[in-house]
Amino acid sequence: MSKKDKKNLKQAVKVILAILILIAGIGAAIYYGLWVMFIQAILTACAAFDAGTLTATLVGWTIIKCLLATTVAGLILAVTSGIVKALCE
């Protein structure tokens, strides 16, 4: 195998790894930003309301989680983007 072939193979592996990391990062952003921080927080508050155990603290944490959901998703995507850019250079 020549030097050029090794360089091309190395670059191809980096691109494949970057794509896998990007897919994992998008999945993590959707899971943590949308599900854990937003939907699950609301469902927990609804379940507590149905059970009669809803407190002001739970409502407060639910509001905070919902407000920070996009920030968490954005941070995950920013880190993922940084890693992918570093791999593709």
Secondary structure as the mmCIF struct_conf table of DSSP 4:
data_model
#
loop_
_struct_conf.conf_type_id
_struct_conf.id
_struct_conf.beg_label_comp_id
_struct_conf.beg_label_asym_id
_struct_conf.beg_label_seq_id
_struct_conf.end_label_comp_id
_struct_conf.end_label_asym_id
_struct_conf.end_label_seq_id
HELX_RH_AL_P HELX_RH_AL_P1 LYS A 3 ALA A 29
HELX_RH_PI_P HELX_RH_PI_P1 ILE A 30 ILE A 39
HELX_RH_AL_P HELX_RH_AL_P2 GLN A 40 ALA A 51
TURN_TY1_P TURN_TY1_P1 GLY A 52 GLY A 52
HELX_RH_AL_P HELX_RH_AL_P3 ALA A 56 CYS A 88
#
